[in-house]
Amino acid sequence: MSGETSTKPAVPHYIELHESGDLEKRVAEALASLEQCRTCPWCCEIDRLQDQTKVCRTGRYARVSSYFAHFGEEDCLRGWRGSGTVFFAWCNLRCVFCQNYDISQAQAGSEARPEELAAMMLQLQKQGCHNINWVTPEHVVPQILEALPIAIRDGLRLPIVYNTSGFDSLESLHLMDGIVDIYMPDFKYWSEDKSKLYLKSPEYPEATRKALLEMHRQVGELEFDDNGLARRGLLVRHLVMPGGLDETREIMSFLANKVSPHTFVNIMAQYHPDGKVNPARYSELNRRITSQEFREAYKLAREAGLHRFDERWLS
């Protein structure tokens, strides 16, 4: 792992927002937006305050499938005590290959009121986790913000990781400005046709490009503390897909030339057929990637000008 380090104490920016009263204003704005919901790029404009649901199938309150100290995340997040993951149920995408299909596209977990969500974050902090890691938060930004002041008043002080598919609205990301310490978006597909086929949203690439630029504007390049833990910045994940190197090439070029050549990237090799992928459906995805495909993905990233990687998959 390479990158910039800092000896400055990691004081989450959301503490200052809370103390100034700005966080409460964000909460009010976010909750009011649920009346004509535009929380994610689908812009369904339904009244989620009245428990109406549409694409994300989530009404007034978020559903949480699980929360625990996760040791499977990047080294700079999991450290030696784990990343405090809160897995939100449902999703605003329909990825046919989703490896968390039972969580993202089937009813899982239970509804969590703001007090309960705050208690989960505090319990993870008490367990010693290095950060709070919101997984699939795109469709529940208002609900997360509603819980945050409660958690802060009861002592929450950990950095916040926003762990997303990348299909985020700029409205939601603006609400998170100064709250999120580490943005960790996926960038799955570059082209509209493959995004429509495999993610069920042709708007995904353009929305994700805009989201990554905004995330980088807010937090900049990924920085580490003296222990090698991420303290602030952007970390982009890209899952290499079977036959998907043309997509990889475009994504790496965008990251290097439009975001920053210093963007920290995790190029991942663990794809396996899952979800709706089988020999009869999406047969072109019904295999693992080859070692040659994976190494070519790294070559494309370096040729684009990127140089900061999580290289555990190369070993």
C-alpha positions in Angstrom: 0.0 0.0 0.0 1.4 3.4 -1.0 0.2 6.9 -0.6 0.3 10.1 1.5 0.5 9.9 5.3 -0.5 12.4 7.9 0.4 12.8 11.5 -2.6 15.2 12.1 -5.2 13.8 14.6 -8.2 12.3 12.8 -11.0 14.5 14.0 -14.1 13.8 11.9 -15.5 16.9 10.2 -19.0 16.0 11.2 -18.2 17.0 14.8 -17.7 20.6 13.7 -21.0 20.5 11.7 -22.8 19.2 14.7 -21.4 21.8 17.1 -22.3 24.7 14.7 -25.9 23.5 14.2 -25.4 23.0 10.5 -25.9 19.2 10.8 -29.4 19.6 12.2 -30.2 21.9 9.2 -29.0 19.1 6.9 -31.2 16.6 8.6 -34.2 18.8 8.2 -33.5 19.4 4.5 -32.9 15.7 3.9 -36.0 14.5 5.6 -38.1 17.2 3.8 -36.7 15.9 0.5 -38.3 12.5 1.1 -41.8 14.0 0.4 -40.9 14.0 -3.3 -37.9 11.7 -3.2 -34.9 12.5 -5.3 -32.4 10.8 -3.0 -30.8 8.8 -5.8 -30.6 9.3 -9.6 -33.9 7.5 -10.2 -35.7 10.7 -8.9 -38.9 8.7 -8.2 -40.6 11.8 -6.6 -42.8 9.5 -4.4 -43.7 10.5 -0.8 -41.5 8.2 1.3 -42.5 10.1 4.4 -45.9 8.4 3.9 -44.0 5.1 3.4 -44.5 5.0 -0.3 -41.9 2.8 -2.1 -40.7 2.4 -5.7 -37.4 1.4 -7.2 -35.4 1.1 -3.9 -38.4 -0.5 -2.1 -37.5 1.5 1.0 -40.1 3.8 2.6 -39.8 6.1 5.6 -37.1 4.1 7.5 -34.0 2.3 6.4 -33.7 -1.5 6.7 -30.5 -2.9 8.0 -29.6 -6.5 7.1 -26.6 -6.7 9.5 -23.9 -4.8 11.2 -20.5 -6.1 12.4 -16.7 -5.6 12.5 -15.8 -6.5 8.9 -12.3 -7.9 8.3 -12.8 -8.5 4.5 -12.4 -4.8 3.5 -9.3 -3.1 2.2 -6.3 -3.2 4.6 -6.5 0.5 5.2 -10.1 0.2 6.4 -10.1 -3.1 8.3 -6.8 -2.5 10.1 -6.5 -4.9 13.1 -9.9 -4.3 14.7 -12.2 -4.3 11.7 -14.3 -1.9 9.7 -17.6 -1.2 11.4 -20.0 -2.1 8.6 -23.7 -1.3 8.5 -25.2 -3.2 5.6 -28.4 -1.5 4.4 -31.0 -3.7 2.8 -32.4 -3.3 -0.7 -30.5 -1.3 -3.4 -31.3 1.2 -6.1 -29.6 -1.0 -8.8 -30.5 -4.5 -10.1 -27.1 -5.9 -10.9 -27.7 -9.4 -12.3 -24.4 -10.6 -10.9 -24.8 -9.2 -7.4 -22.9 -11.2 -4.8 -25.2 -9.9 -2.1 -28.4 -10.7 -4.0 -30.2 -11.9 -0.9 -29.7 -8.5 0.7 -30.0 -6.1 -2.3 -32.9 -7.7 -4.2 -34.8 -9.6 -1.6 -36.3 -8.5 1.7 -33.7 -8.8 4.4 -33.0 -7.5 7.9 -35.4 -5.3 9.7 -36.5 -1.7 9.8 -34.2 0.6 11.9 -35.5 3.8 13.4 -32.9 6.6 13.9 -32.3 5.7 17.5 -31.6 2.1 16.6 -29.3 3.1 13.7 -27.4 5.4 16.1 -27.1 2.6 18.6 -25.6 0.3 16.0 -22.9 2.8 15.1 -22.1 3.3 18.8 -21.9 -0.4 19.4 -19.4 -0.8 16.6 -17.3 2.0 18.0 -17.4 0.3 21.4 -16.2 -2.9 19.8 -13.1 -1.0 18.7 -13.8 -0.7 15.0 -11.6 1.8 13.2 -14.5 3.5 11.3 -18.2 3.4 10.5 -18.7 1.9 7.1 -22.2 2.6 5.5 -22.7 -0.1 2.9 -25.2 0.6 0.1 -26.3 4.0 1.5 -27.4 5.6 -1.8 -31.1 5.3 -1.2 -31.1 6.0 2.6 -29.0 9.2 3.0 -31.8 11.1 4.8 -32.3 8.2 7.2 -28.6 8.0 7.9 -28.4 11.8 8.5 -31.4 11.6 10.9 -29.5 9.1 13.1 -26.1 10.8 13.0 -26.8 13.6 15.5 -28.1 11.1 18.0 -25.0 9.0 17.7 -22.7 12.1 18.0 -24.5 13.3 21.2 -23.8 9.9 22.7 -20.1 9.9 21.7 -19.6 8.8 18.1 -16.2 10.0 17.0 -15.1 7.5 14.3 -14.4 8.4 10.6 -17.3 7.7 8.2 -16.8 5.5 5.1 -19.5 5.9 2.4 -19.4 2.5 0.6 -21.5 2.8 -2.5 -22.2 1.4 -6.0 -21.6 4.9 -7.3 -25.2 5.4 -8.4 -25.6 8.4 -6.2 -27.4 11.7 -6.7 -25.5 15.0 -6.4 -28.3 16.2 -4.1 -27.4 13.5 -1.6 -23.7 13.9 -1.9 -24.0 17.6 -1.2 -25.8 16.7 2.0 -22.9 14.5 2.9 -20.3 17.2 2.3 -18.2 17.5 5.5 -19.8 14.4 7.0 -18.1 11.6 5.0 -14.4 11.2 5.6 -13.7 8.4 3.1 -15.8 7.8 -0.1 -15.5 4.3 -1.5 -17.5 4.0 -4.7 -17.6 1.2 -7.2 -17.3 2.0 -10.9 -18.8 -1.0 -12.5 -19.5 -0.3 -16.2 -18.6 2.6 -18.5 -21.1 2.1 -21.4 -24.8 2.7 -21.3 -25.7 -0.5 -23.1 -23.9 -2.8 -20.7 -25.1 -0.8 -17.7 -28.7 -1.2 -19.0 -28.2 -4.9 -19.6 -26.4 -5.9 -16.4 -27.3 -3.1 -13.9 -30.7 -2.3 -15.3 -29.9 1.4 -15.5 -28.5 3.1 -18.6 -28.0 6.2 -16.5 -25.4 4.5 -14.3 -22.2 5.6 -16.1 -23.1 9.3 -16.3 -24.4 9.4 -12.8 -21.3 7.7 -11.4 -18.9 10.0 -13.3 -20.6 13.0 -11.8 -20.6 11.4 -8.4 -16.9 10.6 -8.4 -16.0 14.1 -9.4 -18.1 15.5 -6.5 -16.6 13.0 -4.1 -13.1 13.9 -5.1 -14.0 17.6 -4.7 -15.1 17.0 -1.2 -12.3 14.8 0.2 -9.4 14.7 -2.3 -6.9 11.9 -2.7 -6.8 9.2 -0.1 -4.6 9.9 3.0 -3.3 7.5 5.6 -2.3 7.9 9.2 0.9 6.6 10.7 -0.6 3.2 11.2 -1.6 2.8 7.5 -5.3 3.4 8.1 -7.2 5.6 5.7 -8.2 8.9 7.4 -9.7 10.9 4.5 -10.1 10.8 0.7 -11.4 8.8 -2.3 -10.9 5.1 -2.8 -12.4 3.7 -6.0 -13.2 0.0 -6.5 -13.4 -1.7 -9.9 -14.5 -5.3 -10.2 -12.9 -6.8 -13.4 -15.7 -8.6 -15.3 -15.4 -11.4 -17.9 -14.8 -9.9 -21.3 -15.0 -6.4 -19.8 -11.6 -4.9 -20.4 -12.9 -2.3 -22.8 -15.0 -1.0 -19.9 -12.0 -1.1 -17.6 -9.9 0.9 -20.1 -12.4 3.7 -20.3 -12.9 3.8 -16.5 -9.2 3.9 -15.8 -8.7 6.7 -18.3 -11.5 8.7 -16.7 -10.1 8.3 -13.2 -6.6 9.3 -14.3 -7.5 12.2 -16.6 -10.8 13.6 -15.1 -10.6 12.8 -11.4 -6.8 12.6 -10.6 -3.9 10.4 -11.5 -3.3 10.1 -7.8 -6.7 8.3 -7.3 -6.3 5.3 -5.1 -7.9 2.3 -6.9 -8.7 -1.2 -5.8 -8.9 -3.4 -9.0 -10.6 -6.5 -7.8 -10.4 -10.1 -9.1 -13.0 -11.9 -7.0 -15.9 -11.9 -9.5 -17.8 -15.2 -9.7 -21.1 -16.0 -11.2 -23.9 -15.2 -8.8 -27.3 -13.7 -8.5 -29.2 -14.3 -11.8 -26.1 -15.4 -13.7 -26.2 -19.0 -14.9 -25.6 -20.9 -18.2 -29.1 -20.1 -19.4 -29.1 -16.4 -18.4 -26.2 -14.1 -19.0 -24.0 -16.9 -20.1 -21.2 -14.5 -21.1 -20.8 -13.7 -17.4 -20.9 -17.4 -16.3 -17.2 -17.7 -15.6 -14.5 -16.3 -13.5 -12.0 -13.9 -15.0 -8.7 -15.3 -16.1 -5.3 -14.3 -14.6 -4.4 -12.7 -18.0 -7.6 -10.5 -17.9 -6.8 -9.4 -14.4 -3.2 -8.5 -15.1 -4.3 -6.7 -18.3 -6.6 -4.6 -16.2 -3.7 -3.4 -14.0 -1.7 -2.7 -17.2 -4.5 -0.6 -18.5 -4.7 1.4 -15.2 -0.9 2.1 -15.3 -1.0 3.0 -19.0 -3.7 5.5 -18.1 -1.4 7.1 -15.6 -2.7 5.7 -12.3 -0.1 4.6 -9.8 -1.8 4.1 -6.4 -3.3 0.6 -6.0 -4.4 -1.9 -3.4 -2.4 -4.8 -4.8 -3.4 -7.7 -2.6 -5.2 -9.4 -5.6 -1.9 -9.6 -7.5 -0.3 -11.8 -4.9 
